Amino acid sequence: MGFSVIIPARYESVRLPGKPLLEISGKPLIQYTYECAVKSDAENIIIKQGSQEVSNVKMIEELVDMLMVSRLYEANMKFIAARKEIASSITSAAMA
């Protein structure tokens, strides 16, 4: 099982509004983050923007999508925890 990368891209930041689209050396900031995610060989890359006003989707669809992302994150965290537990058990057995 691979892993997923979730990139939060909150457009309406209090400290720096429009941060994801802020250009640095000719590229939007979010592009640098996305390129790093691609290099990580993630199975899924999800960019979640946090502004309903900027979004062109319906509220229900956005909420369902947010729930799916949350559940995907929880499933990945459970998988990682189980994998660490198995690795620890194998290490303990090998040391005994």
N, C-alpha and C positions, 0 to 999 in steps of 0.2 A: 504494500500500500504506500503510495506516495504521500506528499504533503501539499497543503494549500497555503497560499500567501494571500492575506487580506490587507489591502492598502486603503487606509482611511484617507479621504480627500475632502476635508471639510472646507468648503468654499467661504463660508461666512465666519471665519475665525475672528475673535474679538481683538487679538493682538496684531494680526496681520491678515486683513481681509483679502481674499483672492489668492492666498498662498499657493495652492496647487498649480495655478497658472502663471505664477510669478516667473519670469524668464531669468535664467542664470546662464551666462555664456551661450546665449542663443537658443536654449531649450527650456521648456516649462519644467518647474521643479518636480512635478509628478512623473515626468518622463524619466528622470534619473532613477527614481524609486522603482518604476516599472522595469527599466533595463536591468537593475540589480536583481529583481524578482525573476526575470527571464533567465539570467545567468545561474540562478540557484537550482534550476531544473525542477521547479515546482510543478506538480501535476495540474493544479488550478491556480490561476491568478485572478483575484476579484478586486476591482477598484470600487469602493463604496463612497459616493459623495454624500455629504450630509446636509444638503439644502433642498428642501421641497420646492422652494420658490424657483430655483435654477433648474430643477428637474422637469422633464416633460412627461412623467409617468403619473398614473393615477395613485392616489393615496393607498388604496388597498393593495395594489401590486407592490408598492414600495415596502409596506409593512410585511407582506408575505416574504419578500426577498430578504428583508432584514432578519426575519425569523429563520429562514433557511441558512443564512450566513452564520447566525448565532449557533444553530444546531451543528453546522459543519465544524465550527471552531470547537465546540464541546466534544464532538466525536473525535476530532484530531487530538485533543488534549487527553482523552481517555486512552486512545491508542498509544500515545507517547508514554503515558504513565504505565500502561500494561507492558509495553516493550522494555521500559527501564526495570520493572519488577522481574520480568523474565530474565533479563541480562544479569541482574543481581543474584537471582536464584542459581543461574548457571555458574556464575563466578564463585559463589559460596560452595556449590557442589564440587567444583573443580579444586578448590583450595582444601577441601576436607580429605 
